[in-house]
């Protein structure tokens, strides 16, 4: 019962950061790298996602992301169930693409 499509969560981080100056690009790059170091993968440009085994685990990664927020820009964090994520329709142009089957990830404590 521990792993089911209503308990497993996906955390999505959406961001729009300024990149006009060299310093702003460095801040953007640092935030992106910190997300990837925490296990997030790029879904689209400026949208990163992470699979979490539970809401509690998702809360840990959300809290960690909040500590690394840049001072400027717009950042959104969305947490959805695996069931909701599975209902997403993805298109490349007009052609619908199948969602990749998520790999069941085991966590060791």
C-alpha positions as CSV (number, residue, x, y, z in Angstrom):
1,X,0.0,0.0,0.0
2,X,3.0,2.3,0.5
3,X,3.6,2.9,-3.2
4,X,0.4,3.8,-5.1
5,X,-0.5,6.4,-7.7
6,X,-2.2,8.6,-5.1
7,X,0.6,8.6,-2.6
8,X,3.5,9.0,-5.1
9,X,4.1,12.6,-5.9
10,X,5.7,14.7,-8.6
11,X,7.2,18.1,-7.7
12,X,7.4,20.6,-10.6
13,X,9.3,23.8,-10.4
14,X,8.5,26.5,-12.9
15,X,10.7,29.6,-13.1
16,X,11.3,32.7,-15.1
17,X,14.5,34.4,-14.1
18,X,16.1,37.4,-15.6
19,X,19.1,36.7,-17.9
20,X,20.1,40.1,-19.3
21,X,23.4,40.6,-17.5
22,X,26.3,38.2,-16.9
23,X,25.5,38.2,-13.1
24,X,21.8,37.3,-13.8
25,X,22.8,34.4,-16.1
26,X,25.2,33.1,-13.4
27,X,22.3,33.2,-10.8
28,X,20.0,31.4,-13.3
29,X,22.6,28.8,-14.0
30,X,23.3,28.2,-10.3
31,X,19.6,27.8,-9.5
32,X,19.3,25.3,-12.4
33,X,22.3,23.3,-11.2
34,X,21.0,23.2,-7.6
35,X,17.7,21.8,-8.8
36,X,19.5,19.1,-10.8
37,X,21.8,18.3,-7.9
38,X,18.6,17.7,-5.8
39,X,17.4,15.1,-8.4
40,X,15.2,17.3,-10.6
41,X,15.2,16.7,-14.3
42,X,14.3,19.2,-17.1
43,X,10.8,18.7,-18.5
44,X,10.8,21.8,-20.6
45,X,13.0,24.9,-20.6
46,X,12.5,26.5,-17.1
47,X,10.3,23.6,-15.9
48,X,12.0,20.9,-13.8
49,X,10.4,17.9,-12.2
50,X,11.2,15.4,-9.5
51,X,9.6,12.0,-8.6
52,X,9.0,11.6,-4.9
53,X,7.8,8.4,-3.1
54,X,5.5,10.3,-0.7
55,X,4.1,13.7,0.2
56,X,6.5,13.8,3.1
57,X,9.5,13.2,0.8
58,X,8.1,15.9,-1.6
59,X,7.8,18.4,1.3
60,X,11.6,17.8,2.0
61,X,12.5,18.7,-1.6
62,X,10.1,21.7,-1.7
63,X,11.6,23.1,1.5
64,X,15.1,22.5,0.1
65,X,14.1,24.4,-3.2
66,X,12.7,27.3,-1.2
67,X,16.0,27.8,0.6
68,X,17.7,28.3,-2.8
69,X,15.3,30.7,-4.5
70,X,17.0,33.6,-6.2
71,X,16.1,37.2,-5.2
72,X,14.7,38.2,-8.6
73,X,12.4,36.3,-10.9
74,X,9.2,34.3,-10.7
75,X,9.2,30.8,-9.3
76,X,6.3,28.4,-8.9
77,X,6.3,25.1,-7.2
78,X,3.5,22.5,-7.9
79,X,3.1,19.1,-6.3
80,X,0.8,16.6,-8.0
81,X,0.0,12.9,-7.5
82,X,1.4,10.3,-9.8
83,X,-2.2,9.7,-11.0
84,X,-2.6,13.3,-12.0
85,X,0.8,13.3,-13.7
86,X,-0.2,10.1,-15.6
87,X,-3.3,11.9,-17.1
88,X,-1.1,14.6,-18.8
89,X,-1.2,14.7,-22.5
90,X,2.1,15.6,-24.2
91,X,2.3,16.8,-27.8
92,X,5.2,17.5,-30.1
93,X,3.6,19.7,-32.7
94,X,0.2,18.0,-33.5
95,X,1.5,14.5,-32.8
96,X,0.7,13.1,-29.4
97,X,3.6,11.4,-27.6
98,X,3.3,8.6,-25.1
99,X,4.5,9.4,-21.6
100,X,7.5,7.3,-20.6
101,X,6.7,4.6,-18.1
102,X,8.2,5.8,-14.8
103,X,10.8,3.6,-13.3
104,X,9.9,2.4,-9.8
105,X,12.6,3.9,-7.6
106,X,13.4,2.4,-4.3
107,X,14.7,4.5,-1.5
108,X,17.3,3.3,1.0
109,X,17.4,4.9,4.4
